[in-house]
Amino acid sequence: MSGESREGRERPGWLALALVALLALVLRLWCVAQYEREHPLAQRPTIDEASYDSWAREIAGGEIVGREIFFQEPLYPYFLGAVYALAGDEPAAQRTAARHVQAALGALTAVLVALLGARVFDARVGALAGLLFALYLPAVWFAALLLKPALFLPLLAAFLLVLLEARSWRQWLLAGALAGLGALLRGNMLVLLPLIALWPVARALGERRGLRSAFAGAAAVVAGVALALAPVVLRNHHVGGRFVLTTSGAGTNVYGGNNLDNPFGVATEFDWVRGVPEHEAGDWRREASRRAGRELDPTETSSYWLSAVLESARKHPREHALILWRKLRLALNRYEVPDNHFFDWDQRFVPLLRAPLPGFSVVGLAGLCGLGLFALDVLRRRGSRRGVELALFFGLYLGTIVATVMSDRARLPLVIALVPFAAWFALELRRAFDAPRSLLAASPLFALSAWFVLAPVFDARRSASDLDERDHNLAVQLIAEGQLEGATPLVESLLARHPGAARVALLAAEHEYRRARATLDASPRAGRIDEASGRLLESAFKRLEAVHRRGSAQERFRADALAGAMHQYFGHWDQAERRYRAALGFDASDRDLRRRLAVVIAEQAMLATDPAARSTRLAESIVLLEGLQAEAPDAEVRALLESVRAAQPD
C-alpha cells in the first residue's frame, strides 16, 4: 500500500497530461454545443445565472465599482464581465464565449487534478485522477452553466497543489492569495481562512520541526489573503461606509440551510424572499427589519439571521442536529441536489448528460472507499503526509457546506479532493486482494461508504417535485417572452399535478390573462371582450383570489401586482390602485409598481370632476414620479412626469 516513500515520486508524462486535457476539453465543448443548441434556457439565464449575466454586462459596459456592498461573491461576475467585454456586444455571442472559456478552464482543472493525484500518491494515480475528472459528468455539465464553479474549480485545484507543497514564505504567500481569491467565489472558503493560516504551524508540529519558519509561513498566508481581499474590502467601505470582508449575505446563507422550515437544508424559497437575485438582498433585509422592529443595514441584516439560527439551535438542538445529518448525507449521496439548475432535468435536453460516464455514484463511492482505506494506512503509519492533508481539507470543506446550504454546486468542489483517493483506491484495490486481512478490516468502511452514496435520501416524489420546479421556471420565462403556446403544455401539466399549489395558480392566472390580452389586442374591435376571453379573465381573477387565501407573502405580492396590471389594462383605475398599494406593502421600493401606481393615480385624476381633487391626485402622481427620477434617471419616467405636469392646472 501507499507509503511516504512513494509520495509524489513523479508526475504523469506530458503525453498523459495532454490526453487528459484534450479529452476534458472535447467533452466540455461538446456539452456546450448541445446545451446551446437544445436547452431552452441557454439564452434565457435564470435566478443566479441571470444575476451574474446582467452584472457582468454592467461591468463590461464600464460600471466597475458598483453602488452597494456586495451581497453575492464578486469574482465570478468580474471574470464574466471581462469575457463579455472581449466578446463584443451581442448577448448570445458573449455567453457562448464565456462557456468556451469555461470549457478550457475545465480542461485545465483536469490537468491540475492529475498533478494533484501524482503529488499525493504517484504518476499512475495522477493520470487516472485526471482521467476521472475529465469524464466526471457533473463537471462536464457545469462548463455550460454561467455559475461560479467553472472558475472556482481550477482555482481550488491550484490552491491545493500549492498548499500541499508549500515550504517557503513565497509558496505560503501564494497559497494565501489563492485561498483569498477562493473566498471571493465561495463564501464557505472565508470560514477556512483562519485554519489555512494555521496550516504551516500544524505541519511543523506534526513533523516535529521548529516553529520559527512555521510562524513566518503563517504570516505569509495572512499576507496573501490580505492581498486578495483588500480591493474588495476597500471597495465595500467606499460604497457602503463599512468594512465588509467580502459580502453581506453570510448570515442569510447560514439561515437558508439551517432553519426548521427547511428540514433538509437545501436551496429553497422563503415566504418573504422572491426567487429573483435583484430583490433577494432587499427582501431579506426588510423581513429582518420587520422582525427586529427597526431599520437594519446590510451587515446588521446578516448578523440578525445568523443570530436567529443560533437562537433556534439553542431551543431545538435535536432538530438542528438532524438537519446537519441530512445535509451530510446529501453531500455524500449520488443525488445531484438542484439549485439554479437540476441535472436530471437538463438531461432531457443535453444527450451527452445521458452518456454512461462516471457521476458521483462512481467517483463518490470510490473516493470514500479510498479515504477509508487510506485512513487504515495512516493508523498503520503508512499514509503519506500530503494524503493526510488532502483528506483533512476534504473534511474541513465538507463541514463548511454541511453548515450552510446543500446543493450540487456546493458539493462539486469536494470532488477535486476526492478524485485522487478514488483513483488511488481503484489501483490499490487489486493489491488489497493479496492481503485479505486488510481487505476484511476495511470492509465496514466500504459498506458505510456504499450506504452514504447509494442509499436514497429523497423518495421519488421529491425528484418529481424538483423536475416540476424547473418546468415552472421555464413556463415563467416563456410567458414573460410572450411564447404562450410553448408555455401551455407546461402550465397544464403543472395544474394537473399540483392543483392546490398557490404558485401554480399564480402561474396559470398570468398565462390566462396573457392569452386573453393577446386575443383582445389582436381584435379589430379593441376593448370588446368575447366569450372565450371573458372565461379566461374570470378564471384568472378566481385563481388570484385563491392565491390570496392560501399563498405566502411573496405569492400574495405577485398576485396583487398581477391583479393591478389586469385592472390597469381594462381601465379599472380604483381597483388597480388598491392592488398596487397592497403589493407595495410587501416591497415599498419596487420601481415598476411605483411607476404603475403613479400612472393609475394620474388616470383617476383625469376623471375627477372636482378641480381640487384632480389637482391633489395629480400632485400625488408627480411626487411618485419625481422620487423615481431622483433615485435613477429614466427616459420613460421623465416622459410620464412631463405629461402629468402638463395636465396639472396652473
Sequence and secondary structure as in RCSB ss.txt:
>XXXX:A:sequence
MSGESREGRERPGWLALALVALLALVLRLWCVAQYEREHPLAQRPTIDEASYDSWAREIAGGEIVGREIFFQEPL
YPYFLGAVYALAGDEPAAQRTAARHVQAALGALTAVLVALLGARVFDARVGALAGLLFALYLPAVWFAALLLKPA
LFLPLLAAFLLVLLEARSWRQWLLAGALAGLGALLRGNMLVLLPLIALWPVARALGERRGLRSAFAGAAAVVAGV
ALALAPVVLRNHHVGGRFVLTTSGAGTNVYGGNNLDNPFGVATEFDWVRGVPEHEAGDWRREASRRAGRELDPTE
TSSYWLSAVLESARKHPREHALILWRKLRLALNRYEVPDNHFFDWDQRFVPLLRAPLPGFSVVGLAGLCGLGLFA
LDVLRRRGSRRGVELALFFGLYLGTIVATVMSDRARLPLVIALVPFAAWFALELRRAFDAPRSLLAASPLFALSA
WFVLAPVFDARRSASDLDERDHNLAVQLIAEGQLEGATPLVESLLARHPGAARVALLAAEHEYRRARATLDASPR
AGRIDEASGRLLESAFKRLEAVHRRGSAQERFRADALAGAMHQYFGHWDQAERRYRAALGFDASDRDLRRRLAVV
IAEQAMLATDPAARSTRLAESIVLLEGLQAEAPDAEVRALLESVRAAQPD
>XXXX:A:secstr
   GGGTT     HHHHHHHHHHHHHHHHHHHHHHHHH TTTTS  HHHHHHHHHHHHHHTT  S SS  SS  H
HHHHHHHHHHHH S HHHHHHHHHHHHHHHHHHHHHHHHHHHHHHT HHHHHHHHHHHHH HHHHHHTTS STHH
HHHHHHHHHHHHHHH  SHHHHHHHHHHHHHHHTT THHHHHHHHHHTHHHHHHHHHT  SHHHHHHHHHHHHHH
HHHHHHHHHHHHHHHSS  SS S HHHHHHHHSSTT TT BS   TT  S HHHHHHHHHHHHHHHHTS   HHH
HHHHHHHHHHHHHHH HHHHHHHHHHHHHHHTSSS   SSS HHHHTTT GGGGSS   HHHHHHHHHHHHHHHH
HHHHTT S HHHHHHHHHHHHHHHHHHHS B HHHHTTHHHHHHHHHHHHHHHHHHHTT HHHHHHHHHHHHHHH
HHHHS SS HHHHHHHHHHHHHHHHHHHHHTT HHHHHHHHHHHHHH TT HHHHHHHHHHHHHHHHHHHHH SS
TT   HHHHHHHHHHHHHHHHHHHH  HHHHHHHHHHHHHHHHHTT HHHHHHHHHHHHTT TT HHHHHHHHHH
HHHHHHH SSHHHHHHHHHHHHHHHHHHHHHS  HHHHHHHHHHHHHS  
